[in-house]
């Protein structure tokens, strides 16, 4: 729900009065915090409701930006760093300086691969089990952009004539 802050008029005709409430639903939210809103109903000051087609937009006319929680960015970084260091250490420890390929070289390579796979597995587990929450604060200023203007809708025209 959004509350219209300013009265919008065309000439002397009020199109949307301040205090009107606009109702809609969340269309999408992503891990970056961008939120898509679609509005489908407006409640005028007298309690009358009218169907509309509108979207929510940020003040830059782009998507609305919210705050993101639960991305596990720190954990992701630590797991990537630990698996990278572990793989590197497994490859370098006891490195064979001779040109001959030995069983120790194969074992070292296999350990490095296992450490890397374990890190990848843990990252996948974090992404699957994470619960990302996108929150848009209550006082966020947005534009309500009407997607279609239909002259046959008499409700908003009646308000405009008042």
JOPECOR-V961670 format. One record per pair of residues at least 24 apart in sequence whose C-alpha atoms are under 10 Angstrom apart, sorted by the first residue. I is the first residue (numbers start at 1). GAP is how many residues later the second one is. D is the distance in Angstrom with one decimal. If there is no record, write none. Layout:
i=I gap=GAP d=D
i=I gap=GAP d=D
This chain:
i=1 gap=24 d=8.1
i=1 gap=36 d=9.9
i=1 gap=38 d=8.4
i=1 gap=40 d=9.6
i=1 gap=41 d=9.5
i=1 gap=137 d=9.9
i=2 gap=37 d=9.1
i=2 gap=40 d=9.4
i=2 gap=54 d=9.4
i=2 gap=136 d=9.1
i=2 gap=137 d=9.8
i=2 gap=138 d=9.7
i=2 gap=139 d=9.5
i=2 gap=140 d=8.8
i=2 gap=141 d=9.8
i=2 gap=142 d=8.7
i=3 gap=39 d=9.6
i=3 gap=40 d=9.5
i=4 gap=38 d=9.8
i=4 gap=40 d=10.0
i=4 gap=137 d=10.0
i=4 gap=138 d=9.6
i=4 gap=139 d=9.3
i=4 gap=140 d=8.7
i=5 gap=136 d=9.2
i=8 gap=152 d=9.7
i=9 gap=151 d=7.7
i=10 gap=150 d=8.4
i=11 gap=149 d=10.0
i=12 gap=148 d=8.5
i=12 gap=149 d=8.8
i=12 gap=150 d=9.8
i=13 gap=144 d=8.9
i=13 gap=145 d=9.8
i=13 gap=146 d=8.2
i=13 gap=147 d=4.7
i=13 gap=148 d=5.9
i=13 gap=149 d=7.5
i=14 gap=142 d=9.0
i=14 gap=143 d=8.9
i=14 gap=144 d=9.5
i=14 gap=145 d=6.6
i=14 gap=146 d=4.4
i=14 gap=147 d=7.1
i=14 gap=148 d=7.3
i=15 gap=141 d=6.6
i=15 gap=142 d=7.4
i=15 gap=143 d=9.1
i=15 gap=144 d=6.6
i=15 gap=145 d=4.8
i=15 gap=146 d=8.6
i=15 gap=147 d=9.6
i=16 gap=26 d=9.2
i=16 gap=27 d=10.0
i=16 gap=28 d=7.9
i=16 gap=29 d=9.7
i=16 gap=140 d=7.8
i=16 gap=141 d=10.0
i=16 gap=143 d=7.7
i=16 gap=144 d=7.6
i=17 gap=27 d=7.4
i=17 gap=28 d=7.5
i=17 gap=142 d=8.4
i=17 gap=143 d=9.0
i=18 gap=26 d=9.1
i=18 gap=27 d=8.4
i=19 gap=24 d=9.2
i=19 gap=25 d=7.8
i=19 gap=26 d=6.7
i=20 gap=24 d=4.8
i=20 gap=25 d=5.7
i=20 gap=26 d=9.1
i=20 gap=27 d=9.0
i=20 gap=28 d=10.0
i=20 gap=29 d=9.8
i=21 gap=24 d=8.2
i=21 gap=26 d=9.5
i=21 gap=28 d=9.3
i=22 gap=27 d=9.3
i=22 gap=28 d=9.6
i=22 gap=29 d=9.8
i=22 gap=30 d=9.1
i=22 gap=32 d=9.4
i=22 gap=122 d=8.6
i=23 gap=26 d=9.9
i=23 gap=28 d=9.7
i=23 gap=29 d=9.5
i=23 gap=31 d=9.9
i=24 gap=28 d=9.7
i=24 gap=29 d=9.5
i=24 gap=30 d=8.8
i=24 gap=31 d=8.6
i=24 gap=32 d=9.3
i=25 gap=30 d=9.7
i=26 gap=30 d=9.7
i=27 gap=28 d=9.6
i=29 gap=35 d=9.6
i=29 gap=36 d=9.4
i=29 gap=37 d=8.9
i=29 gap=39 d=9.9
i=29 gap=103 d=9.7
i=29 gap=104 d=8.9
i=29 gap=105 d=6.9
i=29 gap=106 d=9.5
i=30 gap=35 d=9.9
i=30 gap=36 d=9.7
i=30 gap=38 d=8.9
i=30 gap=102 d=8.6
i=30 gap=103 d=9.1
i=30 gap=104 d=7.7
i=31 gap=36 d=9.7
i=31 gap=37 d=7.0
i=31 gap=38 d=8.9
i=31 gap=39 d=9.3
i=31 gap=40 d=7.4
i=31 gap=101 d=6.7
i=31 gap=102 d=8.2
i=31 gap=103 d=7.7
i=32 gap=33 d=8.3
i=32 gap=34 d=8.5
i=32 gap=35 d=8.6
i=32 gap=36 d=7.0
i=32 gap=39 d=9.4
i=32 gap=100 d=9.8
i=32 gap=102 d=8.6
i=33 gap=30 d=9.5
i=33 gap=31 d=8.2
i=33 gap=32 d=5.5
i=33 gap=33 d=4.9
i=33 gap=34 d=5.8
i=33 gap=35 d=5.4
i=33 gap=36 d=9.0
i=33 gap=99 d=9.4
i=33 gap=100 d=8.6
i=33 gap=101 d=5.7
i=33 gap=102 d=7.9
i=33 gap=103 d=8.8
i=34 gap=24 d=9.8
i=34 gap=28 d=9.3
i=34 gap=29 d=6.0
i=34 gap=30 d=5.6
i=34 gap=31 d=4.6
i=34 gap=32 d=6.1
i=34 gap=33 d=8.7
i=34 gap=34 d=9.1
i=34 gap=100 d=8.1
i=34 gap=101 d=9.8
i=34 gap=102 d=9.5
i=35 gap=28 d=6.3
i=35 gap=29 d=5.2
i=35 gap=30 d=6.2
i=35 gap=31 d=6.8
i=35 gap=32 d=10.0
i=35 gap=99 d=8.0
i=35 gap=100 d=9.1
i=35 gap=101 d=8.3
i=36 gap=26 d=9.9
i=36 gap=27 d=6.5
i=36 gap=28 d=6.8
i=36 gap=29 d=9.2
i=37 gap=26 d=8.9
i=37 gap=27 d=8.3
i=37 gap=107 d=9.3
i=38 gap=106 d=9.1
i=38 gap=107 d=9.6
i=38 gap=108 d=9.9
i=38 gap=109 d=9.9
i=39 gap=105 d=8.1
i=39 gap=106 d=9.1
i=39 gap=107 d=8.8
i=39 gap=108 d=9.8
i=40 gap=106 d=9.8
i=42 gap=114 d=9.5
i=44 gap=111 d=9.6
i=44 gap=112 d=9.1
i=44 gap=115 d=8.4
i=45 gap=114 d=9.8
i=46 gap=113 d=9.9
i=48 gap=107 d=8.5
i=49 gap=106 d=8.4
i=49 gap=107 d=9.7
i=50 gap=103 d=8.7
i=50 gap=104 d=9.3
i=50 gap=105 d=6.4
i=50 gap=106 d=7.5
i=51 gap=102 d=8.8
i=51 gap=104 d=9.0
i=51 gap=105 d=9.5
i=52 gap=94 d=7.5
i=52 gap=95 d=8.4
i=52 gap=96 d=7.9
i=52 gap=97 d=8.6
i=52 gap=98 d=9.3
i=52 gap=101 d=9.4
i=52 gap=104 d=9.5
i=53 gap=91 d=9.8
i=53 gap=92 d=8.6
i=53 gap=93 d=5.9
i=53 gap=94 d=5.4
i=53 gap=95 d=6.1
i=53 gap=96 d=8.4
i=53 gap=97 d=9.9
i=54 gap=89 d=9.8
i=54 gap=90 d=6.3
i=54 gap=91 d=5.3
i=54 gap=92 d=4.1
i=54 gap=93 d=5.0
i=54 gap=94 d=7.5
i=54 gap=95 d=9.9
i=55 gap=87 d=9.9
i=55 gap=88 d=8.2
i=55 gap=89 d=5.8
i=55 gap=90 d=5.3
i=55 gap=91 d=6.6
i=55 gap=92 d=7.0
i=56 gap=85 d=10.0
i=56 gap=86 d=6.4
i=56 gap=87 d=5.8
i=56 gap=88 d=4.8
i=56 gap=89 d=6.2
i=56 gap=90 d=8.9
i=57 gap=84 d=9.2
i=57 gap=85 d=5.6
i=57 gap=86 d=5.1
i=57 gap=87 d=6.4
i=57 gap=88 d=7.0
i=58 gap=82 d=8.8
i=58 gap=83 d=7.3
i=58 gap=84 d=4.9
i=58 gap=85 d=6.1
i=58 gap=86 d=8.9
i=59 gap=81 d=9.6
i=59 gap=82 d=6.9
i=59 gap=83 d=5.7
i=59 gap=84 d=6.3
i=59 gap=85 d=9.9
i=60 gap=82 d=9.0
i=60 gap=83 d=9.0
i=61 gap=81 d=8.6
i=61 gap=82 d=7.4
i=61 gap=83 d=9.7
i=61 gap=84 d=8.9
i=62 gap=80 d=9.9
i=62 gap=81 d=9.8
i=63 gap=79 d=9.5
i=64 gap=72 d=8.3
i=64 gap=76 d=8.9
i=64 gap=77 d=9.2
i=64 gap=78 d=7.4
i=64 gap=79 d=9.4
i=65 gap=69 d=8.9
i=65 gap=70 d=8.9
i=65 gap=71 d=7.3
i=65 gap=72 d=9.9
i=65 gap=75 d=9.3
i=66 gap=67 d=9.5
i=66 gap=68 d=5.9
i=66 gap=69 d=5.3
i=66 gap=70 d=4.5
i=66 gap=71 d=7.4
i=66 gap=74 d=9.0
i=67 gap=66 d=8.0
i=67 gap=67 d=5.5
i=67 gap=68 d=5.1
i=67 gap=69 d=6.3
i=67 gap=70 d=8.1
i=68 gap=64 d=6.9
i=68 gap=65 d=5.7
i=68 gap=66 d=4.6
i=68 gap=67 d=6.5
i=68 gap=68 d=9.0
i=69 gap=62 d=8.3
i=69 gap=63 d=5.8
i=69 gap=64 d=5.1
i=69 gap=65 d=6.4
i=69 gap=66 d=8.0
i=70 gap=60 d=6.6
i=70 gap=61 d=5.8
i=70 gap=62 d=4.7
i=70 gap=63 d=6.3
i=70 gap=64 d=8.9
i=71 gap=55 d=9.1
i=71 gap=56 d=8.3
i=71 gap=59 d=6.9
i=71 gap=60 d=7.5
i=71 gap=61 d=5.7
i=71 gap=62 d=8.3
i=72 gap=54 d=7.7
i=72 gap=55 d=8.5
i=72 gap=58 d=7.5
i=72 gap=59 d=9.3
i=72 gap=60 d=8.8
i=75 gap=47 d=9.9
i=75 gap=48 d=8.7
i=75 gap=51 d=8.5
i=76 gap=43 d=9.6
i=76 gap=46 d=8.8
i=76 gap=47 d=6.4
i=76 gap=48 d=9.8
i=76 gap=50 d=7.8
i=76 gap=51 d=9.0
i=77 gap=46 d=9.5
i=78 gap=41 d=9.9
i=79 gap=39 d=9.5
i=79 gap=40 d=6.1
i=79 gap=41 d=8.5
i=79 gap=43 d=7.5
i=79 gap=44 d=7.1
i=79 gap=47 d=10.0
i=80 gap=36 d=8.9
i=80 gap=39 d=6.6
i=80 gap=40 d=8.0
i=80 gap=42 d=9.3
i=80 gap=43 d=7.9
i=81 gap=38 d=9.1
i=82 gap=33 d=9.0
i=82 gap=34 d=9.2
i=82 gap=37 d=7.8
i=83 gap=29 d=8.9
i=83 gap=30 d=9.8
i=83 gap=31 d=9.5
i=83 gap=32 d=5.9
i=83 gap=33 d=5.5
i=83 gap=34 d=8.4
i=83 gap=35 d=7.6
i=83 gap=36 d=5.1
i=83 gap=37 d=8.1
i=83 gap=39 d=9.8
i=84 gap=28 d=9.1
i=84 gap=31 d=8.2
i=84 gap=32 d=6.9
i=84 gap=35 d=8.2
i=85 gap=27 d=9.6
i=85 gap=30 d=9.3
i=85 gap=31 d=9.4
i=86 gap=25 d=9.0
i=86 gap=26 d=7.0
i=86 gap=27 d=9.7
i=86 gap=28 d=9.6
i=86 gap=29 d=6.2
i=86 gap=30 d=7.7
i=86 gap=33 d=9.4
i=87 gap=24 d=7.5
i=87 gap=25 d=4.2
i=87 gap=26 d=6.8
i=87 gap=27 d=8.2
i=87 gap=28 d=5.7
i=87 gap=29 d=6.0
i=87 gap=30 d=9.6
i=87 gap=32 d=9.7
i=88 gap=24 d=7.0
i=88 gap=25 d=9.9
i=88 gap=27 d=9.5
i=88 gap=28 d=9.5
i=90 gap=24 d=9.9
i=90 gap=25 d=8.4
